[in-house]
């Protein structure tokens, strides 16, 4: 079936933006806000109409999801519903997060990334100027009754990229818990209650050792002898 042209004026801005992505940008390629606005010169709120495509399964990443992108860039990852076809552009329930919901989620998750524990504005390491930005991520889960679900969690910009395709099976998690010894279950219950893990001196030393170059690792091994 031949697609209508993205330049057809009576299609509506969202449908034209979808066709522009398919016909001009192409899946997997990036584009800038300036290129979008130049293509739709004089069209009001074209950025918003393109964002509406996410409600129909279109995946369009910004630098929050893809850290290789610049602030003014986006990437057309995959196409969703062919909204230009009759009946395909019926408004779905919005997947956007309101400012109030975001504040509640940040408070619930302790104002930190649930994957790595970094706080907003904190530097990733002492030798970099890159700081963490926290946002809402959608995590795919398989619940204990076997049904699939999407739940919201706070993650930093790095972990959001690494966890985009992550799916968690709660039955598998619970199964591993049940296989623990009584002592191990008591330990992890304490970590869960405190919502943090205290590392022992041995674990801290092991983590420090793992970061050493080969020559220094040899010296540490010799010192143990």
C-alpha positions as CSV (number, residue, x, y, z in Angstrom):
1,X,0.0,0.0,0.0
2,X,1.4,3.3,-1.0
3,X,1.8,5.8,1.8
4,X,0.4,9.3,1.4
5,X,2.9,12.1,1.3
6,X,3.9,13.8,4.5
7,X,3.4,17.1,2.8
8,X,-0.4,16.5,2.3
9,X,-1.9,19.5,4.2
10,X,-5.3,18.0,5.1
11,X,-3.9,15.0,7.0
12,X,-3.2,16.9,10.3
13,X,0.1,17.6,11.9
14,X,0.5,14.4,13.9
15,X,-0.1,12.2,10.9
16,X,2.2,14.3,8.7
17,X,4.9,14.2,11.4
18,X,4.6,10.4,11.4
19,X,5.0,10.2,7.7
20,X,7.9,12.6,7.8
21,X,9.7,10.3,10.2
22,X,9.1,7.3,7.9
23,X,9.7,9.0,4.5
24,X,12.4,11.5,5.4
25,X,14.2,10.4,8.6
26,X,14.0,6.6,8.5
27,X,14.0,4.2,11.4
28,X,17.3,4.3,13.4
29,X,18.3,7.7,12.3
30,X,18.5,10.9,14.3
31,X,17.1,14.4,13.6
32,X,17.2,17.8,15.2
33,X,14.5,20.0,16.4
34,X,15.6,22.6,13.8
35,X,15.1,20.0,11.0
36,X,11.6,19.2,12.2
37,X,10.6,22.9,12.5
38,X,12.1,23.7,9.1
39,X,10.1,20.8,7.5
40,X,6.9,22.1,9.2
41,X,7.6,25.8,8.9
42,X,4.7,27.9,10.2
43,X,3.0,24.9,11.8
44,X,2.2,25.5,15.5
45,X,3.1,22.9,18.1
46,X,4.7,20.4,15.8
47,X,7.0,19.2,18.6
48,X,3.9,18.4,20.7
49,X,2.2,16.6,17.9
50,X,5.2,14.4,17.3
51,X,5.4,13.6,21.0
52,X,1.7,12.4,20.8
53,X,2.9,9.6,18.5
54,X,4.4,7.9,21.6
55,X,0.8,7.2,22.7
56,X,0.4,5.0,19.6
57,X,3.6,2.9,20.1
58,X,6.1,5.1,18.3
59,X,9.5,5.0,19.9
60,X,11.3,8.4,19.6
61,X,14.3,8.8,21.9
62,X,15.8,12.0,23.3
63,X,19.1,12.3,25.1
64,X,17.4,11.1,28.3
65,X,16.9,7.7,26.8
66,X,20.0,7.7,24.5
67,X,23.0,9.5,26.0
68,X,24.8,9.6,22.6
69,X,22.3,12.2,21.4
70,X,22.8,16.0,21.9
71,X,20.2,18.1,23.7
72,X,18.6,19.2,20.4
73,X,18.6,15.7,18.8
74,X,16.1,12.9,18.8
75,X,16.2,9.4,17.3
76,X,13.4,7.7,15.4
77,X,13.8,4.2,16.8
78,X,10.7,2.3,15.7
79,X,7.4,3.0,14.1
80,X,4.1,2.3,16.0
81,X,0.5,2.4,14.7
82,X,0.2,3.7,11.1
83,X,-1.8,6.7,12.4
84,X,-2.5,8.0,8.8
85,X,-4.8,5.0,8.2
86,X,-8.5,5.4,9.0
87,X,-9.3,4.5,12.6
88,X,-5.6,4.2,13.7
89,X,-5.3,7.7,15.2
90,X,-8.0,7.2,17.8
91,X,-6.7,8.8,21.0
92,X,-5.3,6.2,23.4
93,X,-4.9,6.6,27.2
94,X,-1.9,9.0,27.6
95,X,1.3,7.4,28.9
96,X,2.7,10.8,29.9
97,X,3.6,11.4,33.6
98,X,2.3,14.6,35.2
99,X,4.6,16.8,37.3
100,X,2.6,15.8,40.4
101,X,3.1,12.1,39.6
102,X,6.8,12.6,39.0
103,X,7.2,14.3,42.5
104,X,5.4,11.4,44.1
105,X,7.5,8.8,42.4
106,X,10.7,10.7,43.3
107,X,9.7,10.8,47.0
108,X,8.6,7.1,47.0
109,X,11.9,6.0,45.5
110,X,14.0,8.1,47.9
111,X,15.1,10.7,45.4
112,X,17.7,8.4,44.0
113,X,18.2,6.0,41.1
114,X,16.9,2.6,42.1
115,X,19.4,0.8,39.9
116,X,22.7,2.4,41.0
117,X,21.7,4.6,44.0
118,X,23.0,7.9,42.6
119,X,21.2,11.1,43.6
120,X,20.2,13.9,41.2
121,X,23.1,16.2,40.5
122,X,25.7,13.8,41.9
123,X,28.8,13.2,39.8
124,X,29.2,9.7,38.5
125,X,32.8,9.6,39.5
126,X,35.5,11.9,40.8
127,X,37.2,12.1,37.4
128,X,34.2,13.2,35.4
129,X,32.0,16.3,35.3
130,X,29.0,14.3,34.2
131,X,26.2,14.5,36.8
132,X,23.1,12.3,37.2
133,X,19.7,13.3,36.1
134,X,16.8,11.4,37.5
135,X,13.6,10.6,35.6
136,X,10.8,8.1,35.4
137,X,11.5,4.8,33.7
138,X,8.9,2.2,32.6
139,X,9.9,-1.3,33.7
140,X,8.5,-4.4,32.1
141,X,7.6,-7.1,34.6
142,X,6.1,-10.6,34.7
143,X,4.0,-10.7,37.8
144,X,3.6,-13.7,40.1
145,X,0.3,-14.7,38.4
146,X,2.1,-14.8,35.0
147,X,0.6,-11.6,33.6
148,X,2.7,-8.9,32.1
149,X,2.8,-5.4,33.5
150,X,4.6,-2.0,33.2
151,X,5.5,-0.3,36.5
152,X,7.2,3.0,37.1
153,X,10.6,3.4,38.8
154,X,13.1,6.3,39.2
155,X,16.4,5.8,37.3
156,X,19.3,8.0,36.3
157,X,20.1,8.9,32.7
158,X,22.8,6.2,32.5
159,X,20.7,3.3,34.0
160,X,17.6,4.2,31.9
161,X,19.6,3.5,28.7
162,X,21.1,0.3,30.1
163,X,17.7,-1.0,31.4
164,X,15.4,-0.1,28.4
165,X,15.0,-3.8,27.4
166,X,15.1,-5.2,30.9
167,X,12.3,-7.4,31.9
168,X,11.9,-8.7,35.5
169,X,10.2,-12.0,36.4
170,X,8.9,-11.7,40.0
171,X,8.4,-15.5,40.2
172,X,12.1,-16.0,39.4
173,X,13.0,-13.4,42.1
174,X,10.8,-15.0,44.7
175,X,12.1,-18.4,43.8
176,X,15.7,-17.3,44.4
177,X,14.6,-15.9,47.8
178,X,13.0,-19.1,48.8
179,X,16.2,-21.0,48.0
180,X,18.2,-19.0,50.4
181,X,19.3,-20.3,53.8
182,X,17.6,-19.0,56.9
183,X,20.6,-16.8,57.7
184,X,20.8,-15.4,54.1
185,X,17.1,-14.6,54.2
186,X,17.5,-12.7,57.5
187,X,20.4,-10.7,56.0
188,X,18.5,-9.7,52.8
189,X,15.4,-8.9,54.9
190,X,17.5,-6.4,56.8
191,X,18.8,-4.8,53.6
192,X,15.2,-4.5,52.3
193,X,13.9,-3.0,55.6
194,X,16.7,-0.4,55.6
195,X,16.5,0.0,51.8
196,X,20.3,-0.1,51.6
197,X,23.1,-2.6,51.9
198,X,26.0,-2.1,54.2
199,X,29.2,-3.6,52.8
200,X,31.6,-5.4,55.0
201,X,35.3,-4.6,55.1
202,X,36.1,-7.7,53.1
203,X,33.6,-6.7,50.3
204,X,35.0,-3.1,50.2
205,X,38.5,-4.4,49.9
206,X,37.5,-6.8,47.1
207,X,35.8,-4.0,45.2
208,X,39.0,-1.9,45.6
209,X,41.2,-4.8,44.5
210,X,39.1,-5.4,41.4
211,X,39.8,-1.8,40.2
212,X,43.6,-2.2,40.4
213,X,45.9,-2.6,37.3
214,X,47.5,-6.0,36.8
215,X,50.9,-4.9,38.4
216,X,49.2,-3.7,41.5
217,X,47.0,-6.8,41.8
218,X,50.2,-8.9,41.7
219,X,51.6,-6.8,44.5
220,X,48.5,-7.3,46.6
221,X,48.6,-11.1,46.0
222,X,52.2,-11.1,47.0
223,X,51.4,-9.2,50.2
224,X,48.9,-11.8,51.2
225,X,51.5,-14.5,51.0
